[in-house]
């Protein structure tokens, strides 16, 4: 593990790996989908349109490995597993929520800019 001062502009800083994880659209959507509490795999898949089961599983594993999501398996038949945000994961809700709201509010302007770029 690198022990250099955190600096996202330094190519040798591990903070870039953290940014890469957060910049992944599926990671952002999974974290945002868990904002109201624990969810099961199937609930997450239904909530996050377009994500495959394989990609959801990989994303949940990455987020769990990095301490942002907690996986809780209940000893019952049939098996029941829930995912929730850890305290660290919850710290992302403010900035992530702001980005999601921004994306929804400014979608029309972004579309207009794209359309203008295609024409011009």
Short mmCIF file of the C-alpha atoms (twelve columns), coordinates in Angstrom:
data_MODEL
# 
_entry.id   MODEL 
# 
loop_
_atom_site.group_PDB 
_atom_site.id 
_atom_site.type_symbol 
_atom_site.label_atom_id 
_atom_site.label_alt_id 
_atom_site.label_comp_id 
_atom_site.label_asym_id 
_atom_site.label_seq_id 
_atom_site.Cartn_x 
_atom_site.Cartn_y 
_atom_site.Cartn_z 
_atom_site.pdbx_PDB_model_num 
ATOM 1   C CA . UNK A 1   0.000   0.000   0.000   1 
ATOM 2   C CA . UNK A 2   1.249   3.424   -0.934  1 
ATOM 3   C CA . UNK A 3   2.126   5.774   1.924   1 
ATOM 4   C CA . UNK A 4   2.464   8.954   -0.105  1 
ATOM 5   C CA . UNK A 5   0.430   12.036  0.695   1 
ATOM 6   C CA . UNK A 6   -3.028  11.705  -0.911  1 
ATOM 7   C CA . UNK A 7   -3.063  13.655  -4.170  1 
ATOM 8   C CA . UNK A 8   -5.455  12.732  -6.988  1 
ATOM 9   C CA . UNK A 9   -3.171  14.432  -9.514  1 
ATOM 10  C CA . UNK A 10  -0.238  12.167  -8.603  1 
ATOM 11  C CA . UNK A 11  -0.300  9.111   -10.901 1 
ATOM 12  C CA . UNK A 12  1.261   6.994   -8.134  1 
ATOM 13  C CA . UNK A 13  -1.381  7.849   -5.523  1 
ATOM 14  C CA . UNK A 14  -3.900  5.167   -4.571  1 
ATOM 15  C CA . UNK A 15  -6.608  7.835   -4.382  1 
ATOM 16  C CA . UNK A 16  -6.896  7.418   -8.146  1 
ATOM 17  C CA . UNK A 17  -8.119  3.856   -7.595  1 
ATOM 18  C CA . UNK A 18  -10.782 5.183   -5.246  1 
ATOM 19  C CA . UNK A 19  -11.826 7.757   -7.853  1 
ATOM 20  C CA . UNK A 20  -11.992 5.042   -10.509 1 
ATOM 21  C CA . UNK A 21  -14.302 2.990   -8.305  1 
ATOM 22  C CA . UNK A 22  -16.575 5.960   -7.683  1 
ATOM 23  C CA . UNK A 23  -16.525 7.112   -11.301 1 
ATOM 24  C CA . UNK A 24  -17.909 3.752   -12.400 1 
ATOM 25  C CA . UNK A 25  -21.573 4.311   -13.230 1 
ATOM 26  C CA . UNK A 26  -22.704 1.014   -11.708 1 
ATOM 27  C CA . UNK A 27  -20.956 1.725   -8.406  1 
ATOM 28  C CA . UNK A 28  -22.592 5.122   -8.198  1 
ATOM 29  C CA . UNK A 29  -26.029 3.701   -8.969  1 
ATOM 30  C CA . UNK A 30  -25.686 0.839   -6.467  1 
ATOM 31  C CA . UNK A 31  -24.635 3.239   -3.712  1 
ATOM 32  C CA . UNK A 32  -27.495 5.590   -4.549  1 
ATOM 33  C CA . UNK A 33  -29.974 2.693   -4.671  1 
ATOM 34  C CA . UNK A 34  -28.923 1.684   -1.137  1 
ATOM 35  C CA . UNK A 35  -29.481 5.177   0.286   1 
ATOM 36  C CA . UNK A 36  -32.761 4.236   1.998   1 
ATOM 37  C CA . UNK A 37  -31.542 1.017   3.589   1 
ATOM 38  C CA . UNK A 38  -30.767 -2.636  2.990   1 
ATOM 39  C CA . UNK A 39  -31.835 -4.242  -0.281  1 
ATOM 40  C CA . UNK A 40  -31.658 -7.723  -1.703  1 
ATOM 41  C CA . UNK A 41  -29.868 -8.538  -4.947  1 
ATOM 42  C CA . UNK A 42  -33.106 -8.882  -6.910  1 
ATOM 43  C CA . UNK A 43  -34.438 -5.573  -5.586  1 
ATOM 44  C CA . UNK A 44  -31.251 -3.822  -6.655  1 
ATOM 45  C CA . UNK A 45  -31.406 -5.387  -10.114 1 
ATOM 46  C CA . UNK A 46  -35.010 -4.233  -10.581 1 
ATOM 47  C CA . UNK A 47  -34.181 -0.736  -9.310  1 
ATOM 48  C CA . UNK A 48  -31.083 -0.251  -11.479 1 
ATOM 49  C CA . UNK A 49  -32.352 -0.556  -15.027 1 
ATOM 50  C CA . UNK A 50  -29.933 -2.066  -17.528 1 
ATOM 51  C CA . UNK A 51  -27.510 -3.717  -15.104 1 
ATOM 52  C CA . UNK A 52  -26.852 -7.412  -15.684 1 
ATOM 53  C CA . UNK A 53  -26.828 -9.883  -12.828 1 
ATOM 54  C CA . UNK A 54  -23.120 -10.505 -13.395 1 
ATOM 55  C CA . UNK A 55  -22.248 -6.786  -13.343 1 
ATOM 56  C CA . UNK A 56  -24.353 -6.197  -10.232 1 
ATOM 57  C CA . UNK A 57  -22.603 -9.055  -8.444  1 
ATOM 58  C CA . UNK A 58  -19.153 -7.774  -9.480  1 
ATOM 59  C CA . UNK A 59  -20.012 -4.235  -8.417  1 
ATOM 60  C CA . UNK A 60  -21.360 -5.346  -5.036  1 
ATOM 61  C CA . UNK A 61  -18.206 -7.407  -4.435  1 
ATOM 62  C CA . UNK A 62  -15.960 -4.444  -5.286  1 
ATOM 63  C CA . UNK A 63  -17.922 -2.103  -3.048  1 
ATOM 64  C CA . UNK A 64  -17.843 -4.660  -0.235  1 
ATOM 65  C CA . UNK A 65  -14.089 -5.191  -0.665  1 
ATOM 66  C CA . UNK A 66  -13.509 -1.442  -0.424  1 
ATOM 67  C CA . UNK A 67  -15.613 -1.088  2.715   1 
ATOM 68  C CA . UNK A 68  -18.540 0.830   1.196   1 
ATOM 69  C CA . UNK A 69  -21.162 -1.929  1.218   1 
ATOM 70  C CA . UNK A 70  -21.947 -4.597  3.795   1 
ATOM 71  C CA . UNK A 71  -23.226 -8.021  2.754   1 
ATOM 72  C CA . UNK A 72  -25.358 -9.791  5.321   1 
ATOM 73  C CA . UNK A 73  -26.396 -13.415 4.814   1 
ATOM 74  C CA . UNK A 74  -29.220 -14.777 6.942   1 
ATOM 75  C CA . UNK A 75  -29.114 -18.459 7.956   1 
ATOM 76  C CA . UNK A 76  -32.445 -19.548 6.540   1 
ATOM 77  C CA . UNK A 77  -33.897 -21.553 3.683   1 
ATOM 78  C CA . UNK A 78  -34.172 -20.234 1.074   1 
ATOM 79  C CA . UNK A 79  -31.007 -18.212 1.511   1 
ATOM 80  C CA . UNK A 80  -31.503 -14.498 2.088   1 
ATOM 81  C CA . UNK A 81  -28.761 -11.936 1.514   1 
ATOM 82  C CA . UNK A 82  -29.071 -8.196  1.978   1 
ATOM 83  C CA . UNK A 83  -26.745 -5.375  1.072   1 
ATOM 84  C CA . UNK A 84  -26.484 -2.065  2.884   1 
ATOM 85  C CA . UNK A 85  -24.142 0.878   3.051   1 
ATOM 86  C CA . UNK A 86  -21.445 0.927   5.690   1 
ATOM 87  C CA . UNK A 87  -20.816 4.139   7.635   1 
ATOM 88  C CA . UNK A 88  -18.047 4.881   5.109   1 
ATOM 89  C CA . UNK A 89  -20.425 4.254   2.209   1 
ATOM 90  C CA . UNK A 90  -23.011 6.586   3.740   1 
ATOM 91  C CA . UNK A 91  -20.477 9.434   3.624   1 
ATOM 92  C CA . UNK A 92  -20.864 9.359   -0.174  1 
ATOM 93  C CA . UNK A 93  -24.604 10.043  -0.130  1 
ATOM 94  C CA . UNK A 94  -24.292 13.831  0.045   1 
ATOM 95  C CA . UNK A 95  -21.927 14.293  -2.895  1 
ATOM 96  C CA . UNK A 96  -23.448 11.441  -4.889  1 
ATOM 97  C CA . UNK A 97  -26.979 12.675  -4.300  1 
ATOM 98  C CA . UNK A 98  -25.950 16.129  -5.506  1 
ATOM 99  C CA . UNK A 99  -24.472 14.635  -8.691  1 
ATOM 100 C CA . UNK A 100 -27.604 12.559  -9.378  1 
ATOM 101 C CA . UNK A 101 -29.878 15.568  -8.836  1 
ATOM 102 C CA . UNK A 102 -27.624 17.701  -11.048 1 
ATOM 103 C CA . UNK A 103 -27.751 15.073  -13.831 1 
ATOM 104 C CA . UNK A 104 -31.543 14.986  -13.730 1 
ATOM 105 C CA . UNK A 105 -31.939 18.794  -13.572 1 
ATOM 106 C CA . UNK A 106 -29.526 19.525  -16.413 1 
ATOM 107 C CA . UNK A 107 -30.324 16.635  -18.748 1 
ATOM 108 C CA . UNK A 108 -32.214 18.896  -21.146 1 
ATOM 109 C CA . UNK A 109 -29.304 21.335  -21.391 1 
ATOM 110 C CA . UNK A 110 -26.797 18.539  -21.982 1 
ATOM 111 C CA . UNK A 111 -29.021 17.046  -24.691 1 
ATOM 112 C CA . UNK A 112 -29.328 20.460  -26.363 1 
ATOM 113 C CA . UNK A 113 -25.550 20.922  -26.329 1 
ATOM 114 C CA . UNK A 114 -25.054 17.471  -27.867 1 
ATOM 115 C CA . UNK A 115 -27.636 18.186  -30.542 1 
ATOM 116 C CA . UNK A 116 -25.988 21.537  -31.344 1 
ATOM 117 C CA . UNK A 117 -22.567 19.859  -31.611 1 
ATOM 118 C CA . UNK A 118 -23.943 17.324  -34.118 1 
ATOM 119 C CA . UNK A 119 -25.467 20.050  -36.274 1 
ATOM 120 C CA . UNK A 120 -22.550 22.483  -36.133 1 
# 
